[in-house]
Amino acid sequence: MAREKEIKIVLKIPLDDFIKRIQQKGFKLLRTQKQKDIYFDTKNWFLYENIAALRLRQVDGKDYSFSFKKVFYLPRIKDYYVEEIEVKFPVKNISDAKKIFKRLNIPFNNYLLKSGKEISRYLTEWGYFDEQKMPKIRDVYFDGEDEVTIDDVEKVGIIIELECLNRNPLHVVKVLLKDNEWVRNLEGTSYIWLKNVKGLSSHIENLERFKKEPDWNVWDNERTMYKKIQTD
């Protein structure tokens, strides 16, 4: 199991001060993009209720990636693990694509990977819908190794994310910010949208549930994987 590569944070300092801080640490504005994230779920919000997400991302109007995310709790270290399986268009990593559909217990066919439209059509056949569509403007800052992204998301607001290729993102953020200047954001951008637009809030209680039932959201086909990430 690959280690966690990214975390989202909530700032307790002004955004302008944060941008100055990361620039002083060597981060430079790499690009600005228009993105749209399309999330899929069942009518009874099965993925949402299990702290998971299935997302198709478009960048500047073109299909960019298809991914599955899920939050797990690791009682040994008393912290959360955010797993992500992502394939990018044009899809070359068929094995990761198969993993996503296997986790959902949905049969996989190679033709699905031709476009996001094909994936959306297929998921609809299996009872998923794509009502949750989130346009945003993303600024990406890069220091040669790690990325800091600042998203301005429609109906959500500003979201900060740190993604690291080799280093531990928790360690990196502590280099950039003091402990009293940030907190980790586990709520997730899609869940904030659901709270603001749909009035859904059970994810807040579900996150707290981990502390009493650490494996409550682990599906049968995830037991071996969950055991492994606790010992890595």
Backbone as JSON, one array per atom type, in Angstrom:
{
  "sequence": "MAREKEIKIVLKIPLDDFIKRIQQKGFKLLRTQKQKDIYFDTKNWFLYENIAALRLRQVDGKDYSFSFKKVFYLPRIKDYYVEEIEVKFPVKNISDAKKIFKRLNIPFNNYLLKSGKEISRYLTEWGYFDEQKMPKIRDVYFDGEDEVTIDDVEKVGIIIELECLNRNPLHVVKVLLKDNEWVRNLEGTSYIWLKNVKGLSSHIENLERFKKEPDWNVWDNERTMYKKIQTD",
  "N": [[0.85, -1.2, 0.0], [0.64, 2.12, -0.94], [2.05, 5.03, 0.61], [0.36, 7.73, 2.29], [-0.15, 10.58, 0.31], [-1.11, 13.19, 0.22], [-2.63, 16.0, 1.9], [-5.39, 17.92, 3.13], [-5.86, 21.22, 4.39], [-7.02, 23.58, 6.86], [-6.72, 26.98, 7.09], [-5.58, 29.13, 9.72], [-4.65, 31.56, 9.52], [-4.53, 34.61, 7.53], [-5.19, 34.19, 4.01], [-3.53, 35.57, 2.19], [-1.25, 35.98, 3.73], [-0.41, 33.36, 4.03], [0.24, 32.67, 1.38], [2.4, 34.41, 0.95], [4.12, 33.28, 2.8], [4.63, 30.64, 1.79], [5.84, 31.33, -0.58], [8.16, 32.51, 0.33], [9.4, 30.24, 1.21], [10.19, 29.06, -1.08], [8.28, 28.22, -2.91], [6.72, 28.59, -6.05], [4.33, 30.14, -8.23], [2.99, 27.9, -10.38], [0.98, 27.22, -12.24], [-2.34, 28.19, -13.32], [-5.55, 26.87, -13.29], [-8.71, 25.99, -14.8], [-11.03, 23.91, -13.41], [-13.28, 21.09, -13.24], [-14.96, 19.11, -11.02], [-16.62, 16.07, -10.9], [-18.74, 14.2, -9.04], [-19.74, 10.9, -8.17], [-22.43, 8.96, -6.89], [-24.65, 6.71, -5.11], [-28.28, 6.58, -4.93], [-28.94, 6.39, -2.27], [-26.78, 7.5, -1.11], [-24.44, 5.92, -0.67], [-21.55, 5.84, -0.9], [-20.83, 8.32, 0.2], [-21.81, 7.97, 2.84], [-20.02, 6.14, 3.75], [-17.63, 7.41, 3.95], [-16.26, 7.77, 1.53], [-15.37, 8.44, -1.93], [-16.07, 8.97, -5.39], [-14.7, 10.13, -8.27], [-14.71, 12.09, -11.22], [-12.53, 14.08, -12.98], [-12.19, 17.1, -14.75], [-10.06, 19.18, -16.64], [-9.57, 22.37, -17.77], [-11.65, 21.91, -19.57], [-11.22, 19.35, -20.57], [-11.13, 15.76, -20.18], [-9.43, 14.61, -17.35], [-8.77, 12.98, -15.05], [-9.75, 9.97, -13.26], [-10.92, 8.85, -10.24], [-10.83, 7.12, -7.03], [-11.5, 7.67, -3.68], [-10.96, 7.17, -0.18], [-11.48, 7.38, 3.34], [-9.77, 6.05, 6.08], [-9.4, 4.87, 9.46], [-6.65, 4.61, 11.64], [-6.08, 2.98, 14.39], [-3.74, 2.37, 15.79], [-1.91, 4.44, 15.49], [-3.54, 6.48, 16.03], [-4.7, 8.16, 14.06], [-5.79, 9.39, 10.81], [-6.05, 7.81, 7.59], [-5.89, 8.61, 4.27], [-6.84, 7.14, 1.48], [-6.09, 6.96, -2.01], [-6.91, 6.04, -5.26], [-5.97, 6.59, -8.45], [-6.44, 7.21, -11.9], [-5.2, 8.55, -14.92], [-6.22, 10.37, -17.84], [-5.03, 10.12, -21.24], [-5.96, 6.8, -20.4], [-3.57, 4.65, -19.19], [-2.7, 3.05, -17.16], [-4.07, 0.32, -16.54], [-4.38, -1.5, -14.48], [-4.8, -0.04, -12.08], [-7.22, 1.17, -12.71], [-8.86, -1.08, -12.82], [-8.77, -1.76, -10.14], [-10.32, 0.24, -8.95], [-12.95, -0.27, -9.91], [-13.25, -2.83, -8.92], [-13.29, -2.38, -6.16], [-15.77, -1.23, -5.97], [-17.36, -3.29, -6.58], [-18.16, -3.64, -9.23], [-18.36, -4.81, -12.53], [-15.58, -4.73, -14.82], [-14.63, -3.17, -17.88], [-12.48, -2.66, -20.62], [-13.22, -0.77, -22.56], [-14.51, 1.25, -21.27], [-12.73, 3.17, -20.55], [-12.22, 5.0, -22.5], [-13.24, 7.57, -22.39], [-14.42, 10.17, -20.14], [-17.12, 10.44, -20.46], [-17.99, 7.89, -21.26], [-17.43, 6.46, -18.94], [-19.18, 7.72, -17.14], [-21.67, 7.07, -18.29], [-21.65, 4.29, -17.98], [-21.5, 3.97, -15.18], [-23.95, 5.05, -14.5], [-25.65, 3.05, -15.41], [-25.23, 1.22, -13.44], [-26.46, 2.24, -11.26], [-25.5, 4.65, -10.25], [-25.34, 8.23, -9.86], [-24.65, 11.56, -11.17], [-25.01, 14.13, -10.07], [-23.61, 15.92, -8.51], [-21.63, 18.45, -9.24], [-18.76, 20.35, -9.49], [-17.39, 23.25, -10.23], [-14.22, 24.97, -10.31], [-11.46, 27.22, -9.6], [-8.08, 26.67, -9.77], [-5.0, 27.35, -8.27], [-1.68, 26.46, -8.57], [1.17, 25.91, -6.71], [4.68, 25.33, -6.66], [7.67, 23.81, -5.5], [9.71, 22.5, -6.69], [9.68, 19.96, -5.76], [7.4, 19.41, -4.15], [3.84, 20.16, -4.11], [1.64, 22.88, -3.53], [-1.71, 23.49, -3.52], [-4.25, 25.84, -4.19], [-7.54, 26.15, -4.05], [-10.41, 27.7, -5.36], [-13.53, 27.11, -4.9], [-16.7, 26.68, -6.35], [-19.57, 27.35, -4.48], [-18.38, 26.38, -2.22], [-15.86, 27.55, -1.36], [-12.55, 28.57, -0.3], [-10.03, 26.13, -0.53], [-7.21, 24.46, 0.73], [-4.54, 22.44, -0.29], [-1.92, 20.09, 0.16], [0.43, 18.33, -1.62], [2.69, 15.69, -1.83], [5.46, 14.19, -3.41], [7.55, 12.57, -2.48], [8.14, 13.18, 0.2], [6.73, 13.22, 3.56], [3.56, 14.59, 3.8], [2.46, 15.7, 6.14], [4.7, 16.34, 7.62], [5.86, 18.27, 6.0], [3.97, 20.37, 5.94], [4.21, 21.24, 8.52], [6.61, 22.47, 8.46], [6.03, 24.68, 6.99], [4.02, 26.0, 8.43], [3.09, 27.08, 11.73], [1.94, 25.2, 14.6], [-0.4, 26.35, 15.63], [-1.46, 27.64, 13.49], [-2.86, 26.24, 11.64], [-5.19, 23.58, 10.88], [-5.93, 20.14, 10.3], [-7.92, 19.23, 7.52], [-10.43, 17.08, 7.26], [-12.89, 16.91, 6.32], [-13.32, 17.21, 3.6], [-13.62, 18.43, 0.26], [-15.82, 17.75, -1.38], [-17.67, 16.95, 0.51], [-18.14, 19.24, 1.95], [-19.44, 20.7, -0.02], [-21.76, 19.1, -0.3], [-22.87, 19.49, 2.2], [-23.37, 22.24, 2.15], [-25.02, 22.54, -0.12], [-26.84, 20.35, -0.26], [-27.54, 19.93, 2.34], [-26.54, 17.82, 3.82], [-25.06, 16.15, 6.55], [-24.12, 13.96, 7.93], [-21.59, 12.94, 7.66], [-19.93, 14.17, 9.47], [-20.58, 13.09, 11.99], [-19.96, 10.47, 11.32], [-17.18, 10.53, 10.99], [-16.38, 10.95, 13.62], [-17.19, 8.56, 14.67], [-15.21, 6.73, 14.11], [-13.45, 6.69, 16.26], [-14.55, 5.1, 18.18], [-15.3, 2.82, 16.82], [-13.07, 1.67, 14.97], [-12.9, 0.3, 12.5], [-15.32, 0.52, 11.19], [-16.17, 1.31, 8.64], [-14.91, -0.35, 6.87], [-15.01, -2.37, 4.14], [-15.86, -5.76, 3.16], [-14.2, -6.59, 1.05], [-11.98, -5.12, 1.56], [-10.59, -5.83, 3.77], [-8.07, -7.19, 3.95], [-6.35, -5.28, 2.82], [-6.74, -3.16, 4.63], [-5.67, -4.2, 6.97], [-3.02, -4.33, 6.21], [-2.24, -1.62, 5.81], [-2.19, -0.74, 8.37], [0.08, -1.75, 9.43], [2.15, -0.87, 7.89]],
  "CA": [[0.0, 0.0, 0.0], [1.4, 3.36, -1.01], [1.82, 5.92, 1.73], [-0.49, 8.89, 2.02], [0.62, 11.58, -0.44], [-1.65, 14.55, 0.27], [-3.56, 16.37, 2.97], [-6.05, 19.22, 3.03], [-5.75, 21.94, 5.65], [-7.78, 24.81, 7.07], [-5.81, 28.01, 7.6], [-5.98, 30.02, 10.79], [-4.03, 32.85, 9.2], [-5.06, 35.08, 6.26], [-4.68, 33.51, 2.81], [-2.41, 36.35, 1.63], [-0.07, 35.7, 4.56], [0.01, 31.99, 3.71], [0.88, 32.7, 0.07], [3.72, 35.02, 1.15], [4.93, 32.31, 3.55], [5.12, 29.56, 0.94], [6.76, 31.92, -1.55], [9.43, 32.68, 1.04], [9.97, 28.91, 1.35], [10.63, 28.59, -2.38], [7.18, 27.81, -3.79], [6.39, 29.57, -7.08], [3.09, 29.84, -8.94], [3.31, 27.09, -11.55], [-0.1, 27.33, -13.23], [-3.72, 28.4, -12.89], [-6.4, 26.03, -14.13], [-10.14, 25.84, -14.58], [-11.33, 22.5, -13.24], [-14.62, 20.69, -12.82], [-15.0, 17.8, -10.38], [-17.93, 15.44, -10.96], [-18.77, 13.1, -8.08], [-20.78, 9.9, -8.37], [-22.88, 8.23, -5.71], [-25.95, 6.05, -5.27], [-29.39, 7.39, -4.44], [-28.93, 6.39, -0.79], [-25.49, 8.1, -0.71], [-23.63, 4.84, -0.08], [-20.15, 6.23, -0.77], [-20.78, 9.41, 1.18], [-22.03, 7.45, 4.19], [-18.86, 5.31, 4.11], [-16.46, 8.3, 3.88], [-15.58, 7.45, 0.28], [-15.77, 9.32, -3.03], [-15.73, 8.54, -6.73], [-14.64, 11.44, -8.92], [-14.19, 12.35, -12.56], [-12.03, 15.45, -13.01], [-11.9, 17.72, -16.04], [-9.17, 20.35, -16.54], [-9.69, 23.22, -18.96], [-12.65, 21.34, -20.46], [-10.86, 18.02, -21.05], [-11.03, 14.71, -19.17], [-8.09, 14.59, -16.78], [-8.53, 11.82, -14.2], [-10.86, 9.26, -12.63], [-10.31, 8.39, -8.99], [-11.58, 6.65, -5.87], [-10.87, 8.05, -2.41], [-11.65, 6.71, 1.03], [-10.81, 7.67, 4.61], [-9.71, 4.97, 7.07], [-8.82, 5.27, 10.74], [-5.63, 3.68, 12.09], [-6.05, 3.16, 15.85], [-2.39, 2.22, 16.34], [-1.27, 5.76, 15.53], [-4.62, 7.42, 16.34], [-4.76, 9.13, 12.98], [-6.54, 8.97, 9.63], [-5.33, 7.51, 6.35], [-6.73, 8.9, 3.1], [-6.38, 6.36, 0.33], [-6.54, 7.43, -3.32], [-6.54, 5.3, -6.47], [-6.24, 7.54, -9.52], [-5.95, 6.96, -13.25], [-5.28, 9.77, -15.71], [-6.52, 10.22, -19.26], [-5.56, 8.83, -21.67], [-5.67, 5.8, -19.38], [-2.55, 3.65, -19.51], [-2.58, 2.15, -16.01], [-5.31, -0.45, -16.49], [-4.49, -2.21, -13.21], [-5.42, 0.85, -11.1], [-8.62, 1.31, -13.1], [-9.53, -2.31, -12.39], [-8.9, -1.71, -8.67], [-11.45, 1.11, -8.6], [-14.21, -0.97, -10.16], [-13.31, -3.96, -8.0], [-13.71, -1.89, -4.85], [-17.19, -0.91, -6.06], [-18.04, -4.53, -6.98], [-18.74, -3.41, -10.55], [-17.52, -5.42, -13.58], [-14.72, -3.78, -15.53], [-14.39, -3.37, -19.3], [-11.5, -1.68, -21.09], [-13.8, 0.28, -23.39], [-14.99, 2.33, -20.41], [-11.68, 4.14, -20.29], [-12.03, 5.87, -23.65], [-13.59, 8.95, -22.04], [-15.23, 10.35, -18.94], [-18.52, 10.24, -20.86], [-18.24, 6.45, -21.23], [-17.45, 6.06, -17.53], [-20.42, 8.24, -16.56], [-22.78, 6.28, -18.81], [-21.58, 2.96, -17.38], [-21.85, 4.07, -13.76], [-25.4, 5.26, -14.45], [-26.27, 1.73, -15.57], [-25.06, 0.5, -12.18], [-27.19, 2.91, -10.18], [-24.83, 5.85, -9.75], [-25.72, 9.47, -10.53], [-23.56, 12.54, -11.16], [-25.59, 15.46, -9.84], [-22.66, 16.78, -7.8], [-20.65, 18.99, -10.17], [-18.11, 21.42, -8.75], [-16.38, 24.05, -10.93], [-13.29, 25.67, -9.42], [-10.21, 27.77, -10.11], [-6.97, 26.1, -8.99], [-3.64, 27.86, -8.38], [-0.73, 25.43, -8.16], [2.5, 26.4, -6.36], [5.61, 24.2, -6.7], [9.02, 24.15, -5.05], [10.66, 21.57, -7.3], [9.42, 18.62, -5.25], [6.05, 19.29, -3.62], [2.86, 21.11, -4.6], [0.58, 23.45, -2.7], [-2.79, 23.95, -4.39], [-5.25, 26.72, -3.58], [-8.75, 26.04, -4.87], [-11.58, 28.54, -5.11], [-14.55, 26.16, -5.37], [-18.06, 27.2, -6.38], [-20.46, 26.92, -3.4], [-17.58, 25.83, -1.12], [-14.91, 28.53, -0.87], [-11.13, 28.3, -0.48], [-9.52, 24.87, 0.0], [-5.76, 24.34, 0.6], [-4.09, 21.05, -0.31], [-0.49, 19.89, 0.01], [0.71, 17.02, -2.21], [4.13, 15.42, -1.8], [5.85, 13.01, -4.16], [8.46, 11.71, -1.71], [8.14, 13.51, 1.63], [5.47, 13.1, 4.29], [2.91, 15.92, 3.74], [2.28, 16.23, 7.49], [5.98, 16.94, 8.02], [6.1, 19.46, 5.18], [3.1, 21.46, 6.36], [4.71, 21.75, 9.79], [7.71, 23.36, 8.12], [5.44, 25.9, 6.45], [3.1, 26.65, 9.36], [3.13, 26.72, 13.14], [0.81, 24.33, 14.98], [-1.61, 27.12, 15.88], [-1.82, 28.37, 12.28], [-3.59, 25.37, 10.73], [-5.72, 22.3, 11.34], [-6.16, 19.24, 9.18], [-9.3, 19.21, 7.02], [-10.86, 15.74, 6.84], [-14.26, 16.98, 5.83], [-13.29, 17.0, 2.17], [-14.31, 19.45, -0.54], [-17.12, 17.26, -1.85], [-18.59, 16.88, 1.65], [-18.54, 20.62, 2.25], [-20.45, 21.02, -1.04], [-23.0, 18.39, 0.05], [-23.43, 20.15, 3.38], [-23.87, 23.55, 1.77], [-26.03, 22.48, -1.18], [-27.85, 19.33, 0.01], [-27.86, 19.88, 3.76], [-26.08, 16.56, 4.41], [-24.05, 16.39, 7.6], [-23.82, 12.74, 8.68], [-20.16, 12.65, 7.59], [-19.3, 14.69, 10.68], [-20.76, 12.04, 12.99], [-19.25, 9.26, 10.89], [-15.77, 10.71, 11.29], [-16.23, 10.74, 15.06], [-17.47, 7.14, 14.94], [-13.97, 5.98, 14.0], [-12.74, 6.6, 17.54], [-15.14, 4.0, 18.94], [-15.33, 1.66, 15.93], [-12.07, 2.05, 13.97], [-13.05, -0.37, 11.2], [-16.75, 0.46, 10.87], [-16.43, 1.54, 7.21], [-14.08, -1.25, 6.07], [-15.82, -3.36, 3.44], [-15.29, -7.11, 3.17], [-13.11, -6.7, 0.07], [-10.89, -4.22, 1.97], [-10.03, -6.28, 5.05], [-6.63, -7.47, 3.82], [-5.7, -4.0, 2.6], [-6.81, -2.38, 5.86], [-4.69, -4.8, 7.88], [-1.68, -4.0, 5.73], [-1.88, -0.21, 6.01], [-1.98, -0.53, 9.8], [1.41, -2.23, 9.8], [3.16, -0.22, 7.05]],
  "C": [[0.88, 1.24, 0.0], [1.07, 4.25, 0.18], [0.9, 7.06, 1.3], [0.34, 10.0, 1.4], [0.13, 13.0, -0.23], [-2.54, 14.75, 1.48], [-4.19, 17.72, 2.63], [-5.98, 19.89, 4.39], [-6.69, 23.14, 5.66], [-6.83, 25.81, 7.71], [-6.42, 28.76, 8.76], [-5.26, 31.37, 10.67], [-4.62, 33.31, 7.86], [-4.41, 34.39, 5.06], [-3.48, 34.24, 2.23], [-1.13, 36.1, 2.41], [0.48, 34.32, 4.26], [0.76, 31.96, 2.38], [2.27, 33.32, 0.18], [4.66, 34.03, 1.84], [5.5, 31.23, 2.62], [6.07, 30.08, -0.14], [8.14, 32.13, -0.93], [10.15, 31.34, 1.19], [10.33, 28.29, 0.0], [9.55, 28.11, -3.32], [6.86, 28.95, -4.77], [5.11, 29.14, -7.78], [3.43, 29.14, -10.25], [2.25, 27.23, -12.65], [-1.41, 27.66, -12.53], [-4.62, 27.65, -13.86], [-7.87, 26.22, -13.79], [-10.44, 24.36, -14.51], [-12.82, 22.31, -12.96], [-14.51, 19.28, -12.25], [-16.43, 17.29, -10.4], [-17.89, 14.21, -10.06], [-19.97, 12.2, -8.33], [-21.15, 9.27, -7.04], [-24.22, 7.58, -6.02], [-27.04, 6.94, -4.68], [-29.46, 7.42, -2.92], [-27.58, 6.87, -0.25], [-24.56, 7.08, -0.05], [-22.18, 5.25, 0.11], [-19.98, 7.32, 0.27], [-20.89, 8.88, 2.6], [-20.88, 6.56, 4.66], [-17.55, 6.08, 4.02], [-15.59, 7.92, 2.67], [-16.09, 8.38, -0.81], [-15.27, 8.75, -4.35], [-15.83, 9.77, -7.62], [-14.06, 11.36, -10.33], [-13.77, 13.82, -12.6], [-11.75, 15.88, -14.45], [-11.05, 18.97, -15.8], [-9.22, 21.1, -17.86], [-10.56, 22.56, -20.03], [-12.34, 19.95, -20.98], [-10.79, 17.03, -19.9], [-9.59, 14.61, -18.68], [-7.83, 13.33, -15.95], [-9.84, 11.23, -13.69], [-10.29, 8.62, -11.38], [-11.33, 7.94, -7.95], [-10.81, 7.05, -4.64], [-11.68, 7.49, -1.24], [-10.81, 7.0, 2.26], [-10.9, 6.45, 5.51], [-9.09, 5.53, 8.35], [-7.85, 4.19, 11.2], [-5.46, 3.85, 13.6], [-4.65, 3.08, 16.46], [-1.69, 3.57, 16.47], [-2.28, 6.87, 15.83], [-4.69, 8.55, 15.31], [-5.49, 8.53, 11.78], [-5.6, 8.71, 8.46], [-6.28, 7.75, 5.19], [-6.15, 8.16, 1.9], [-6.91, 6.99, -0.97], [-6.0, 6.51, -4.4], [-6.94, 6.19, -7.63], [-5.66, 7.06, -10.83], [-6.15, 8.24, -14.05], [-5.53, 9.45, -17.17], [-5.37, 10.77, -20.1], [-5.08, 7.72, -20.75], [-4.67, 4.77, -19.9], [-2.41, 2.61, -18.39], [-3.89, 1.39, -15.8], [-5.49, -1.11, -15.12], [-5.14, -1.33, -12.14], [-6.89, 1.08, -11.42], [-9.43, 0.1, -12.65], [-9.76, -2.3, -10.87], [-10.11, -0.88, -8.25], [-12.76, 0.37, -8.76], [-14.36, -2.19, -9.24], [-13.78, -3.54, -6.62], [-15.21, -1.61, -4.82], [-18.03, -2.14, -6.38], [-18.8, -4.35, -8.3], [-17.81, -4.05, -11.59], [-16.76, -4.35, -14.36], [-14.58, -4.17, -17.0], [-13.46, -2.28, -19.8], [-12.12, -0.52, -21.86], [-14.27, 1.48, -22.57], [-13.99, 3.48, -20.32], [-11.4, 5.06, -21.47], [-12.29, 7.33, -23.29], [-14.36, 8.98, -20.74], [-16.7, 10.11, -19.24], [-18.89, 8.77, -20.81], [-18.32, 5.95, -19.79], [-18.76, 6.49, -16.88], [-21.62, 7.4, -17.0], [-22.82, 4.9, -18.13], [-21.98, 2.98, -15.91], [-23.35, 4.3, -13.59], [-26.15, 3.94, -14.57], [-26.2, 0.92, -14.29], [-25.62, 1.28, -10.99], [-26.52, 4.12, -9.58], [-25.33, 7.08, -10.52], [-24.62, 10.51, -10.33], [-24.07, 13.96, -10.98], [-24.58, 16.44, -9.25], [-21.53, 17.22, -8.74], [-20.08, 20.28, -9.6], [-17.05, 22.14, -9.58], [-15.47, 24.77, -9.92], [-12.13, 26.25, -10.21], [-9.1, 27.28, -9.2], [-5.66, 26.82, -9.32], [-2.68, 26.82, -7.81], [0.64, 26.07, -7.93], [3.43, 25.19, -6.21], [6.99, 24.66, -6.27], [10.09, 23.24, -5.64], [10.44, 20.15, -6.86], [7.97, 18.43, -4.84], [5.15, 20.4, -4.17], [1.95, 21.6, -3.48], [-0.47, 23.98, -3.66], [-3.78, 24.77, -3.58], [-6.45, 26.74, -4.51], [-9.81, 27.04, -4.4], [-12.76, 27.79, -5.74], [-15.94, 26.78, -5.27], [-18.9, 26.55, -5.29], [-19.72, 26.26, -2.23], [-16.68, 26.9, -0.52], [-13.48, 28.1, -1.13], [-10.73, 27.0, 0.22], [-8.02, 24.8, -0.29], [-5.38, 22.87, 0.65], [-2.59, 21.0, -0.54], [-0.26, 18.46, -0.49], [2.21, 16.83, -2.33], [4.44, 14.13, -2.56], [6.66, 12.04, -3.3], [8.37, 11.94, -0.2], [6.76, 13.3, 2.24], [4.79, 14.46, 4.33], [2.68, 16.52, 5.12], [3.55, 16.91, 7.98], [6.22, 18.26, 7.28], [5.24, 20.63, 5.65], [3.57, 22.06, 7.69], [5.96, 22.62, 9.6], [7.18, 24.71, 7.67], [4.66, 26.7, 7.48], [3.35, 26.19, 10.79], [1.88, 25.93, 13.5], [-0.48, 25.1, 15.16], [-2.1, 27.89, 14.65], [-2.63, 27.52, 11.29], [-4.19, 24.19, 11.49], [-5.95, 21.44, 10.11], [-7.64, 19.22, 8.82], [-9.64, 17.82, 6.5], [-12.25, 15.76, 6.24], [-14.32, 16.77, 4.31], [-14.13, 18.02, 1.41], [-15.69, 18.99, -0.96], [-18.14, 17.23, -0.72], [-19.04, 18.28, 2.08], [-19.61, 21.07, 1.26], [-21.78, 20.37, -0.69], [-23.67, 19.02, 1.27], [-24.07, 21.48, 2.99], [-25.05, 23.49, 0.81], [-27.17, 21.53, -0.85], [-28.26, 19.23, 1.47], [-27.45, 18.58, 4.44], [-24.98, 16.82, 5.43], [-23.65, 15.13, 8.35], [-22.33, 12.39, 8.63], [-19.43, 13.13, 8.84], [-19.4, 13.66, 11.81], [-19.99, 10.78, 12.62], [-17.75, 9.35, 11.14], [-15.49, 10.48, 12.78], [-16.4, 9.26, 15.43], [-16.21, 6.29, 14.89], [-13.31, 5.74, 15.36], [-13.29, 5.49, 18.43], [-15.16, 2.7, 18.14], [-14.36, 1.91, 14.78], [-12.29, 1.46, 12.58], [-14.49, -0.39, 10.71], [-17.03, 0.6, 9.37], [-15.57, 0.66, 6.3], [-14.96, -2.33, 5.46], [-15.11, -4.71, 3.44], [-14.11, -7.24, 2.22], [-11.94, -5.77, 0.37], [-10.16, -4.71, 3.22], [-8.52, -6.51, 4.99], [-5.85, -6.18, 3.66], [-5.64, -3.18, 3.89], [-5.79, -2.91, 6.88], [-3.28, -4.39, 7.5], [-1.3, -2.56, 6.03], [-1.68, 0.1, 7.5], [-0.58, -0.94, 10.23], [2.52, -1.59, 8.96], [3.86, 0.92, 7.79]]
}
